[in-house]
Amino acid sequence: MTPFKTLLAATTAVALAAAPASAQDTATAKFPRLRMGLDAVSIWQTLEQKNDSGTLPNLTSGWQAALGNMHLYVDLADSVNVYAELYLSSKHHPGQVMDREGWVRIGRLPEGWDFLHLNGLFKYIDIKAGHFEVDFGNQHLTRSDNAQVQRNPLIGNYVVDPNTVQAGLEIIGGVGAFHAVAGVGSGITVEDFQPGRGYSLNGKVWIEPADKRFNVAASVYQIDHSGNPNQFPAGGSNTELFSGNRSGSRYSGVISLKGADAGQLLLGRGEDVLAWQLDALANVGPVQVSGLYGRFEDSDINGSDPGTPKEKATYYGAEARWDLLFDMAYLAGRFSGASISSFRGAATDASVARYQAGLSFRLLSQVLAKVEYVHQRYDGFPTAYAANPRFNGVLVETSMSF
């Protein structure tokens, strides 16, 4: 289905759901139920960049391209829910409608469907299937996802930003404060039937009490696409959990990268990846503090070509948020960085660090304005990001979500 037809179908469904029902329909029909959400964001930036060799050009101030998201929520039956997300415009596809997620989550089988008597099991698990965001780490739950930015206390995301979607299946379970996820997927954002394409495995366990005063989590992700006949990016399969994401960077034009991921550290080639991440969060009155620590390794970045060049990195971050004025404003700060011991197959002692500080105001319940100062620096890279590039400056973001 083309993006235009997808948007037309979604809009028609919303119109039909909003149409008045007869008295009999209202009395007897409970499902399906349809809801829709929209996000829009605009960012103005003034950034400057430098490197040791003085070769980086000056950047002018101005507005980034506006971004938009559409969310569709459908309750097919009690505990059978469908979700779809469209990017109305994004960094990778400005001015184009693109699908991102579409999945069904089953928490209980409807009456008449439970001929195998599985609802006793569904007291403890949910099943999620479709094309969805991989549940790896906690930062993907609060990051800016294209125009869905109001859950992020700052404007930019972490400098290492594991985030991707794939077709697959997850089993989600929990008892009391203990929770777990186990999933399998295609390990790629689009369909792919090449020989040697792998399947991803992901798992996550976490502890979070009902009052959400703290959360500790551990995640793991593994996939091997290196048996492909062609290496990425020449045509082989690759996972984009660390080597790219669909929503792009929040900082445009920096470090001479004009693409959608400017300023982000994209690890590996997504060929033979093993990664794990630890997360922790605590809420103390109006203050929330969180942190993460992770390890990444791509053991064969050139796929089926001779040799097994590697890329290895450790990444980390810490964040604090202080709510003010009855949650109508808040201060936030974040440090995120990475240490790279092997880069593009060569041993190295490289690092990247990003510092962010911001102030936000909720102008209306649906409207949020943010101001952020950012400073980022790369050190010790042997090839890409040579001459120790860095950038800093101010961004202003205005968003609506309803």
Secondary structure, 3 states (H helix, E strand, C coil): CCHHHHHHHHHHHHHHHHCCCCHHHHHHCCCCEEEEEEEEEEEEEEEEEECCCCCCCCCCCEECCCEEEEEEEEEEECCEEEEEEEEEECCCCCCCCEEEEEEEEECCCCCCCCCCCCCCHHHCEEEEEEEEECCCCCHHHCCCECCECCCCCCCCCCCCCCCCEEEEEEEEEEECCEEEEEEEECCCCCCCCCCCCCCEEEEEEEECCCCCCEEEEEEEEEEECCCCCCCCCCCCCCCCCCCCCCCCCCCCCHHHCCCCCCCCCCCCCCCEEEEEEEEEEEEECCEEEEEEEEEEEECCCCCCCCCCCCEEEEEEEEEEEEEECCCCEEEEEEEEEEEEEEECCEEEEEEEEEEEEEEEEEEECCEEEEEEEEEEEEECCCCCCCCCCEEEEEEEEEEEEC
